[in-house]
Amino acid sequence: MLNFNYDIPTKVFFGKGQISVLAEQIKHYGSKVLLVYGGGSIKKYGIYDIVTSILKENNIPYWELGGVDSNPRITSVRAGIKICRENSIDFILPVGGGSAIDCAKAIAIGFYSDSDPWYLITKQAESKNALPIGTVLTLAATGSEMNMNAVISNLDTIQKFVVFHPLIKPKFSILDPTYTFTVPAYHTAAGVADIMSHTLECYFGHVKDAYLVDKIAEAILLTCIKYGPVVVSEPENYEARANILWASSLALNGLLKYGKETGWCVHPMEHELSAYYDISHGAGLAVLTPNWMNYVLNDHTVDQISQYGINVWGLPAQEDKYSTANQAIALTREFFISIGLPTTLTEMGIPEEKLAVMAKSAVNGGTISSFRPLNAQDVLNIYLNSL
Amino acid sequence: MLNFNYDIPTKVFFGKGQISVLAEQIKHYGSKVLLVYGGGSIKKYGIYDIVTSILKENNIPYWELGGVDSNPRITSVRAGIKICRENSIDFILPVGGGSAIDCAKAIAIGFYSDSDPWYLITKQAESKNALPIGTVLTLAATGSEMNMNAVISNLDTIQKFVVFHPLIKPKFSILDPTYTFTVPAYHTAAGVADIMSHTLECYFGHVKDAYLVDKIAEAILLTCIKYGPVVVSEPENYEARANILWASSLALNGLLKYGKETGWCVHPMEHELSAYYDISHGAGLAVLTPNWMNYVLNDHTVDQISQYGINVWGLPAQEDKYSTANQAIALTREFFISIGLPTTLTEMGIPEEKLAVMAKSAVNGGTISSFRPLNAQDVLNIYLNSL
């Protein structure tokens, strides 16, 4: 097991009705709020009204940044920073999924910087301060509600970058499973694929002695497999929504990374797809994941992929590990199909045209992943196999 | 899944050599240190020298409270509070296992109270402040390094009480698996039983829809079963010590309790044993656990106990669930025997004499556990079955 520094300070208020803690929690950290949200679903389903009523009743002044895109853009970040500076805002409250939260995080860290936030993100420039954030989550997917990551897109440069900073970990997050009841089936399924991909990126690696951490990863995968089809077919099933929601936070709050190495690959490959084509991140992951597993299956990786088949998909142990591994990959693909996700880039409207450019950008002149390192040609091959 | 408030703020520095962060971490929180430790093993194995050298090199003045018993006593707590008050100490550093840490926690919260600390503990009196604590752990067992619990014994009243308070969560804990290499086989095994008992207390309950949490509990149990025999037979096996050490923290940092109910029973039953006979807590748990499972097995509990057999012990699913459940209980008992732990109270020198008094005290006039509620007669029956 590799050395690690565990640090997950976000307080989580989980369960039906936990919105009741909102005003009290905000008052611990700030007095003037920027409310950040997306395309309007929180207005349609009443969550906007609940949140703004609480702010008004508690005399907490707030400003709004709505219309944040599902791949949140640097232009929204710049707009948010401007509102915060002009109004001396001292607390940011994203209400929504990972997009609203990631946008809020980039605003929080950009607020104190003299540089343009895109420079800050792409250069991972040092920051010594950030505005505090609290979140009200409405989508189980990115895990942004408990971690230090934010993914921001730039349409001008056709880039999607991840910023990591301990200062942007939310102070608190309110996770009410009933707030995810109205998420449409396709986005629900894409969220499940995102959770599974976060888990698999940590699970498959060259560190093999972090047994406990791997078993926890399997716990999350089993949860996605058990409840993924339920949240898609029975959107108001509390048990299923609750398990998937908690899985989303635990899959990317750090727990699965501690003791392991952190060389991810499917996410960087997918970020190119959604940077160029603005597709759903989770759907892109669902297309790439089985093709990636298939591509990296070799004598070094077959043990782990076949173990995944046995422990996660319940396959019997066989003499021929390749057979088990191939069945596990097939079951992964079939699972994504079963919850309504695409399995080819073509289905998502992505042609071959820019794949070579994207592959180069994904590896940024080097290789990605420690499980089986992938260079630009490898990534291109996986893209082509995914067409 | 029940509503819960997640709050695990302790920073953990895990791995070989992490003691290097000690001085810097202490300086975040205080300037004058009370070093708390037990019977001298940290001196025998060099950890005392390492820690005191770091304190001296960094000009951090420190005072000492050594000789804390393995069931830490209120007398040590009173002595520690006195040293802290007389020397304006502002930080407590337990170095050792759960005993040293629990003693430090009681000192931390007693420091600011006008009441005697035993009153504070038994009345769970309100406290608004506590001295900050950081820990250097040398034993995988209690999970005290990441939680808000402290167990303190009073030899005058023959009582063992648990105090719970969010203010006594350690600010940081240093977990170096090599520091556990010198723990003798019996105490190592007792630690494994303690970890498994913490997990089982959370795992078996009336809340059945916290699937993800149960799967994580199984991950910890599987880790104990895989590595328990290894840490006993190969004390310097880093992989095994690391996995068991991390399991000890995760089993009782709150993760397994969130979404479930918290009605424990084997611990209260065992606390009577170690209050009266000063036995090893983990060994007492190993004796009681299989007898408790056997006693509570009925039509309401058979599903969960047989699932435990299938998921944790790898038993095949059978038509007759009672058969699976009984096999699981037998395997649990055999496991404790295999790592050198006792299976009867008689082996531990505990006669029948005071069992009825202890049973009454364990339930404190009511019942314990929500899995199958136990009254004083039930507890007495379990004690008698354990003789």
Interface residues (C-beta under 8 A of the other chain):
Chain A: M1 L2 N3 F4 N5 Y6 D7 I8 P9 T10 K11 V12 F13 F14 G15 K16 G17 Q18 P177 D209 A210 Y211 L212 V213 K215 I216 E218 A219 I220 L222 T223 K226 Y227 Y238 E239 A242 N243 W246 A247 L250 Y258 G259
Chain B: M1 L2 N3 F4 N5 Y6 D7 I8 P9 T10 K11 V12 F13 F14 G15 K16 G17 Q18 P177 D209 A210 Y211 L212 V213 K215 I216 E218 A219 I220 L222 T223 K226 Y227 E239 A242 N243 W246 A247 L250 Y258 G259
